[in-house]
Amino acid sequence: MVLTGNKCDLEDDRVVTRDQGNALAQQWGNCTFLETSARKKINVDEVFFDLVRQINRSMPEKVKKNMCIYIYISMIIVFFFSIFRCLIR
């Protein structure tokens, strides 16, 4: 699991502090906490990659081999989505 705080680029409008986000992530089983901003492209890809890493760690080796192609396809889709997102701005 990844706990994500969005709109981290709007520091003046912050409602939840980083410390509060980290504390909640600790309460939820020491999950990852990342602050993101789609507008400034901060940690958007990192959230996805962290989730993929967590999925890979939790899968048995036999399942990983069968699922490997789906993960690579997902990563390619995210890569092209990131490029597309940059082009439309």
matplotlib code that plots the C-alpha trace (Angstrom):
import matplotlib.pyplot as plt

x = [0.0, 1.1, -0.4, -0.4, -0.8, -1.7, -1.2, 2.1, 2.9, 0.2, 2.2, 0.2, -3.0, -1.7, -4.2, -2.1, 1.5, 4.2, 4.6, 0.9, 1.2, 4.2, 2.5, -0.6, 1.6, 3.3, -0.1, -1.2, 1.5, 4.6, 3.4, 5.1, 4.1, 4.7, 3.5, 2.6, 1.8, 0.5, 0.9, 4.6, 5.1, 6.4, 6.4, 3.7, 5.7, 7.3, 3.9, 3.3, 6.8, 6.6, 3.3, 4.8, 7.8, 5.5, 3.5, 6.6, 7.9, 4.6, 4.2, 5.6, 8.3, 6.2, 3.5, 6.0, 7.3, 3.7, 2.8, 6.0, 4.7, 1.6, 3.8, 6.1, 3.0, 1.7, 5.0, 5.0, 1.5, 2.6, 5.6, 3.6, 1.0, 3.7, 5.0, 1.5, 0.8, 4.0, 3.0, -0.5, 0.9]
y = [0.0, 3.6, 6.5, 9.4, 13.1, 15.0, 18.7, 19.0, 22.0, 24.0, 24.5, 27.5, 25.5, 22.5, 20.8, 17.7, 18.0, 15.7, 14.5, 13.6, 11.7, 9.8, 9.0, 7.7, 5.6, 4.1, 3.4, 1.6, -1.0, 1.1, 1.6, 4.1, 7.7, 10.0, 13.5, 14.1, 16.9, 16.0, 19.6, 19.7, 16.0, 15.2, 11.6, 10.6, 7.8, 6.9, 5.9, 3.5, 2.0, 1.5, -0.3, -2.6, -3.3, -4.2, -6.5, -8.2, -8.8, -10.3, -12.8, -16.3, -16.8, -19.0, -16.4, -13.7, -15.4, -15.7, -12.1, -10.5, -9.7, -7.9, -5.8, -4.7, -3.8, -1.7, 0.1, 0.8, 2.2, 4.5, 5.5, 6.5, 8.2, 10.3, 11.3, 12.1, 14.1, 16.2, 16.8, 18.2, 20.8]
z = [0.0, -0.7, 1.2, -1.2, -0.3, -3.4, -4.4, -2.5, -4.8, -3.0, 0.2, 1.4, 1.2, 3.1, 5.5, 6.5, 7.4, 6.2, 9.8, 10.0, 6.7, 7.9, 11.2, 9.5, 7.1, 10.2, 11.8, 8.6, 8.9, 8.0, 4.4, 2.0, 2.2, -0.8, -1.5, -5.1, -7.6, -11.0, -12.1, -11.3, -11.9, -8.4, -7.3, -9.7, -11.4, -8.0, -6.6, -9.4, -9.3, -5.6, -5.9, -8.6, -6.4, -3.5, -5.8, -7.0, -3.5, -2.3, -5.3, -5.3, -7.8, -10.1, -10.3, -11.0, -14.1, -15.4, -14.5, -15.6, -19.1, -17.6, -15.3, -18.2, -20.3, -17.4, -17.1, -20.9, -20.6, -17.8, -19.7, -22.8, -20.6, -19.0, -22.4, -23.6, -20.4, -21.1, -24.7, -23.9, -21.5]

ax = plt.figure().add_subplot(projection="3d")
ax.plot(x, y, z, "-o")
ax.set_aspect("equal")
plt.show()
